Amino acid sequence: MMHGLGLSLLPKTTVTAETQNGQLAILPLDYPNFKLNVQLCYHTKRQLSMPMKAFVQLMCRPTPHGLHSPEQASTALLL
């Protein structure tokens, strides 16, 4: 990103220094139909900690856009 080669969606806290010193610029994002697809991978045969279980369930919750498939919802519930 710092070489003028693209755009990225990052939390402001991760680029605070770069935006303050002018290396990066924050562009406004005003797209009402913007959808960000994320993937979450974890080892199904290892025991997950309680915080990790909560995170997985949070990530697999339905959103206004819905889940991509019923399998994703059942995977979150199997934890």
Kinemage of the C-alpha trace (Angstrom):
@kinemage 1
@onewidth
@group {chain A} dominant
@subgroup {mainchain}
@vectorlist {calphas} color= white
{ca met a 1} P 0.000 0.000 0.000
{ca met a 2} L 2.797 2.384 0.811
{ca his a 3} L 4.172 2.085 -2.724
{ca gly a 4} L 0.969 3.243 -4.430
{ca leu a 5} L 0.022 -0.249 -5.513
{ca gly a 6} L -3.466 -0.652 -4.100
{ca leu a 7} L -6.063 -0.235 -1.415
{ca ser a 8} L -6.527 -2.050 1.844
{ca leu a 9} L -9.129 -2.133 4.605
{ca leu a 10} L -7.343 -1.865 7.930
{ca pro a 11} L -8.282 -0.756 11.437
{ca lys a 12} L -7.188 2.832 12.025
{ca thr a 13} L -5.175 1.760 15.059
{ca thr a 14} L -2.845 -0.342 12.897
{ca val a 15} L -1.854 2.571 10.657
{ca thr a 16} L -1.864 5.482 13.112
{ca ala a 17} L 1.834 6.279 12.766
{ca glu a 18} L 1.795 5.964 8.969
{ca thr a 19} L -1.209 8.266 8.588
{ca gln a 20} L 0.227 10.824 10.999
{ca asn a 21} L 3.540 11.022 9.160
{ca gly a 22} L 1.901 11.117 5.718
{ca gln a 23} L 3.015 7.712 4.462
{ca leu a 24} L -0.597 6.530 4.118
{ca ala a 25} L -3.872 8.330 3.518
{ca ile a 26} L -7.299 7.353 4.804
{ca leu a 27} L -9.979 7.403 2.135
{ca pro a 28} L -13.660 7.641 3.095
{ca leu a 29} L -15.620 4.448 2.501
{ca asp a 30} L -19.240 5.197 1.690
{ca tyr a 31} L -20.669 2.126 0.023
{ca pro a 32} L -23.999 1.082 1.582
{ca asn a 33} L -23.904 -2.352 -0.077
{ca phe a 34} L -20.286 -3.080 0.831
{ca lys a 35} L -19.792 -6.651 1.985
{ca leu a 36} L -16.575 -8.070 3.405
{ca asn a 37} L -16.165 -11.830 3.179
{ca val a 38} L -13.917 -13.387 5.786
{ca gln a 39} L -12.701 -16.915 6.292
{ca leu a 40} L -11.885 -18.534 9.586
{ca cys a 41} L -9.775 -21.684 9.760
{ca tyr a 42} L -9.043 -23.715 12.846
{ca his a 43} L -8.038 -27.282 13.671
{ca thr a 44} L -11.258 -29.190 14.378
{ca lys a 45} L -9.487 -31.931 16.365
{ca arg a 46} L -7.897 -29.552 18.872
{ca gln a 47} L -9.751 -28.170 21.831
{ca leu a 48} L -10.507 -24.469 21.510
{ca ser a 49} L -10.194 -22.116 24.447
{ca met a 50} L -13.361 -20.416 25.658
{ca pro a 51} L -12.293 -17.045 24.174
{ca met a 52} L -11.597 -18.729 20.831
{ca lys a 53} L -14.988 -20.500 20.898
{ca ala a 54} L -16.666 -17.157 21.550
{ca phe a 55} L -14.726 -15.576 18.677
{ca val a 56} L -15.690 -18.368 16.254
{ca gln a 57} L -19.343 -18.083 17.251
{ca leu a 58} L -19.201 -14.309 16.827
{ca met a 59} L -17.690 -14.669 13.357
{ca cys a 60} L -20.329 -17.223 12.306
{ca arg a 61} L -23.345 -15.245 13.506
{ca pro a 62} L -25.823 -14.213 10.842
{ca thr a 63} L -25.482 -10.628 9.668
{ca pro a 64} L -27.915 -8.477 7.689
{ca his a 65} L -26.371 -10.123 4.617
{ca gly a 66} L -26.832 -13.615 6.081
{ca leu a 67} L -24.477 -16.556 6.169
{ca his a 68} L -23.098 -17.961 2.951
{ca ser a 69} L -24.271 -21.499 3.637
{ca pro a 70} L -26.102 -23.529 6.310
{ca glu a 71} L -22.906 -25.532 6.874
{ca gln a 72} L -21.195 -22.440 8.293
{ca ala a 73} L -23.904 -21.979 10.908
{ca ser a 74} L -23.809 -25.640 11.952
{ca thr a 75} L -20.014 -25.575 12.167
{ca ala a 76} L -20.218 -22.701 14.630
{ca leu a 77} L -22.738 -24.595 16.753
{ca leu a 78} L -20.679 -27.802 16.878
{ca leu a 79} L -18.035 -26.184 19.024
